[in-house]
Amino acid sequence: PCVVAHVNFGLRGSESDGDTQLVIQTCSDLSIPCFVKRIDTEEYASENNLSIQMAARQIRYEFFQEILEGQKAYYIATAHHQDDELENFFIYLLRNQLHTAWQGIPMERGNIIRPLLNIPRKTIQEFASNNKVIFREDSSNASTKYLRNKIRHFLIPDVKNEYASVAEDFQYISSLSRLESK
């Protein structure tokens, strides 16, 4: 059994509300309990002297932990996938945080698991299309004002064009790096 926890960060107005409605409807259709948090992320970021991205991350994981404890659950499962890990690598590499870059995103950290981490975004998109899974794309993912999106839209396609297995190979390297750190 599982529950769904969804955060509406209030950053995209009616688009954010549409995402929330889809999550609520999908959970209802599948008879999965759904918990939703609505928050003014910009206000939270300002009050806590955080970037919007860091505020959203903090809000999200605090809410997930709250639901985990309230539901007496064991794990928080996120939807991070293989492309997220490669993006993460380049973000930390460009910030000169080499140790963090080479560590990658762990499949499991404490009570957080990432069951899709070995699956490329393209495979997930194909599955959704082939199985008529209704989903919404966050429009902010198209904006290149964020470093992650610049990496996603410009750097990674070029790297994959030259070196198709880069994401899989990086996962292998990062797993070795994590083992050596223990």
N, C-alpha and C positions, 0 to 999 in steps of 0.2 A: 504493500500500500504506500501511497505517496500523497503529498499535498503540494500545491503550487503557491509560491510567494511572488508577487509582482509589485514593483515600485513604479508609480507614475511620478516622474521627477518634475512634471509641470514645465518642461523646457520647450515643448513644441505645441502648446495650446491644444486645439481640437485633435491634432494628430496624436498626441500623447493619450488623450481621452479615448480615441479610436482603438489604440493599442490595448488599453485597459479593457475596453468592452469586448474585444476579440478574445483576450485571455479569459475573462469571466464567462463568456458564452461557450468557449471550447471546454473549459473545466466543467461547466454545467452539462454540456452534451456528453462528456465522458464520466460524469459523476465523480469528479475529483474535487475535494475541498480546495477552495481558493481564498487566499488572504491578500488583500491589496492595501498598499500604503500610498497615500497622496501627500506630496510635500513640495514646498517651494524651495527648490534646490539652490536657486540663486541667493535667496535670503540666508539659507543655511551656510552656504559657502562664504558669504560676506561676514556673517556672525562668527565663523570659525576660522577666518583667514585662510581659506582653502581655494584651490582652483575648482571650477565646476566639475571637472572630471574626478578630482580627488574627493570632492564632497559627495558626488554621486556614488562613488565606490564605497565610501565610508557608510553612507546611508543604507546602501544595498546590503552590505554584509552585516551591519548591525540588525537590520530588519530580518534577514535570513536567520541569524542566530536567535533572535527573539522568537520567531516561529518554530525553529528547531526545538528550543527548550519548552515552549508552550505546548507543542504537540508531542513531546517526548519522542522525537524522531532521532535518528542516528547520524544522518548525513545531509549535507547540503550539496546538491548536484547542480553544477553550472553547465552552460551550453558552450563553453570554450571549445574550439575545434583547432585542427592542425594549422590553419592559416593564421589564427590568432597567435599561436605560439611563435610563428616566424615573424609576424609583425612585432611582437613583444621583443624578440631578439634584436631586431634592427633599432627599435626605440632605445633600448638600453645601450646598445653599441654606439649609437650616435650621441648619447649623453655621456659617453665615456665611463659607463658603469659596467665594465667588462665582466666581472664575476657574476653579476646578476644576469647579464645578457646570456652568458654561456650556460647558466643553470636552467634556463627555459621555464616553462610552467609545469609544475609537477602534476602528475595524474591524481595524486592524493596529497593533501596537506592537512593534517589533523582530521577534522570532520568534513572537510571540503573535498568532493570528488569531481572529476571531470571526465565523464564516460565517453564524450565525443572527441577527446583531444587527439586521437589518432586518425580522425576522419577529416578529409579535405572539405572545405566549404562547397566546392563544386559538387561533390558526392551528396552532400546534404541538400543542396538546391535541386539536384536531379531527382532525389528521392521525393522531395516535396512536390515537384512538378508531376512526376510519374504517378504519385498516389493522391493527387489533388488535395494536398494539405494546404489549408488556407493559412497564409501568414502575411505579415506586414513588414515592409522594409523601412527602417528608421531613416528618414530623409537626411539627417545629419551625417550619415555614413557617406554621403556623396560630397559633402563639403571638404575642401582641401585646406581649410583653416587649421585643422588639427594635424599634428605630426603623424599620428597613426594612419589617418586617411591618405596623407601624402605617400606614406610608405605603401599602403594598400593599393593605391591607384597608379602609382608611378614606378616605384622601385621594385616591388615584388613581381609584377607582370614581366618586367625586363629580365630579372634574375631567372624566373621560371622559364622564360623563353630560351635562355641560354643553357639552363641547368634544371631540367624538368623535375628532378627528384630532390631538389634542395630542401623542401619542407620535411620529407621523410628522413633525409640524411641529417638534418639539424636535430630532429627528435632523437635520433640515435646518439649523436654527439652530446646533446644536453643530458641524456640519461647517464652517459658515462661520466660527465662532469659532476652530476649530482652524487653519483656513487663515490667518486674520488673525494668529495667534500665531507663525507661522513666520517 
